[in-house]
Amino acid sequence: MHKSNSNSVLQMSLGFYMEPRQKSIKEKLITLQSGRLTKSRKSFDTFSNSKANSLEAFDFNLEETCVQLKQNKSVDLEMRLFNAKQDLLQLKEKVQSLDDITKSHFMRIQNIDEELASAKRWMQVRHKYMCK
């Protein structure tokens, strides 16, 4: 019994000595695990935030690109409209020029008709005097 008592006393004294130590180790382990979880959580949050920021930046860049494309399209359309107006002005000038040429030719034709009519009258008068 003495040996079993001594074992029991030894276990009790070791338990008494080990129990606070085990608690301390358990607490340290829990603290470490908690720290790891906190670090993991922070790391995940950082990763998640960076991805969210990245997506926000991508979304902003996409919106900015759309705005720029709309502006470029608007500028392109404005340039096309400006060029079309310039072409229209040039065509109007050409039409006016052709209209002026047509009027000039019509006036020449009228003058030629008048000269022909005058020559015809003169020929008739001449023929009349020659036949007499």
C-alpha positions in Angstrom: 0.0 0.0 0.0 2.8 2.2 0.7 4.0 2.0 -2.9 0.5 2.6 -4.3 0.1 5.5 -1.9 3.4 6.9 -3.0 2.4 6.5 -6.6 -0.9 8.2 -5.8 0.9 11.0 -4.0 3.4 11.3 -6.8 0.6 11.5 -9.3 -1.2 14.0 -7.2 1.8 16.1 -6.8 2.7 15.8 -10.5 -0.9 16.6 -11.4 -0.8 19.5 -9.1 2.4 20.6 -10.7 1.3 19.7 -14.3 -2.2 21.0 -14.2 -1.3 24.7 -14.1 1.3 24.1 -16.7 -1.1 22.2 -18.9 -3.6 25.1 -18.5 -0.8 27.5 -19.4 0.1 25.4 -22.5 -3.6 25.1 -23.4 -4.0 28.9 -23.1 -0.9 29.5 -25.1 -2.1 27.0 -27.7 -5.5 28.7 -27.8 -3.9 32.1 -28.1 -1.6 30.9 -30.9 -4.5 29.3 -32.7 -6.6 32.4 -32.1 -3.7 34.5 -33.4 -3.4 32.3 -36.5 -7.1 32.5 -37.0 -7.0 36.3 -36.6 -4.0 36.5 -39.0 -5.8 34.2 -41.4 -9.0 36.3 -41.1 -7.0 39.5 -41.6 -5.2 37.9 -44.5 -8.5 36.8 -46.0 -10.0 40.2 -45.3 -7.0 41.9 -46.9 -7.3 39.5 -49.9 -11.0 40.1 -50.1 -10.6 43.8 -49.8 -7.9 43.9 -52.4 -10.1 41.8 -54.7 -13.1 44.1 -54.0 -10.9 47.2 -54.6 -9.6 45.5 -57.8 -13.1 44.9 -59.0 -14.1 48.4 -58.1 -11.1 49.7 -60.0 -11.9 47.5 -62.9 -15.5 48.6 -62.8 -14.4 52.3 -62.7 -11.9 51.7 -65.5 -14.7 50.0 -67.5 -17.0 52.9 -66.9 -14.2 55.3 -67.8 -13.5 53.3 -71.0 -17.2 53.5 -71.9 -17.3 57.2 -71.3 -14.1 57.6 -73.4 -15.6 55.4 -76.2 -18.8 57.5 -76.1 -16.7 60.7 -76.3 -14.6 59.3 -79.1 -17.7 58.2 -80.9 -19.2 61.6 -80.3 -16.1 63.3 -81.5 -16.0 60.9 -84.5 -19.6 61.7 -85.3 -19.0 65.4 -84.9 -16.0 65.1 -87.3 -18.1 63.2 -89.8 -20.9 65.8 -89.5 -18.4 68.6 -90.0 -16.8 66.9 -93.0 -20.3 66.2 -94.5 -21.2 69.9 -94.0 -17.9 70.9 -95.8 -18.7 68.4 -98.6 -22.2 69.9 -98.9 -20.8 73.5 -99.1 -18.3 72.4 -101.8 -21.2 70.7 -103.7 -23.3 73.9 -103.4 -20.4 75.9 -104.7 -20.0 73.5 -107.6 -23.7 73.6 -108.3 -23.6 77.4 -108.2 -20.7 77.4 -110.6 -22.5 75.0 -112.9 -25.6 77.2 -112.7 -23.5 80.3 -113.6 -21.9 78.4 -116.5 -25.4 77.3 -117.7 -26.7 80.9 -117.5 -23.7 82.1 -119.4 -24.2 79.5 -122.1 -27.9 80.3 -122.2 -27.1 84.0 -122.7 -24.7 83.1 -125.5 -27.3 80.9 -127.1 -29.8 83.8 -126.9 -27.3 86.2 -128.4 -26.6 83.7 -131.2 -30.4 83.3 -131.8 -30.7 87.1 -132.0 -27.7 87.3 -134.4 -29.3 84.6 -136.5 -32.6 86.3 -136.5 -30.9 89.6 -137.5 -28.9 87.9 -140.2 -32.0 86.2 -141.5 -33.8 89.5 -141.7 -30.8 91.1 -143.4 -30.8 88.2 -145.9 -34.5 88.7 -146.5 -34.0 92.4 -147.1 -31.0 91.7 -149.4 -32.9 89.1 -151.3 -35.8 91.5 -151.7 -33.6 94.2 -153.1 -31.7 91.8 -155.4 -34.8 90.4 -156.8 -36.3 93.7 -157.7 
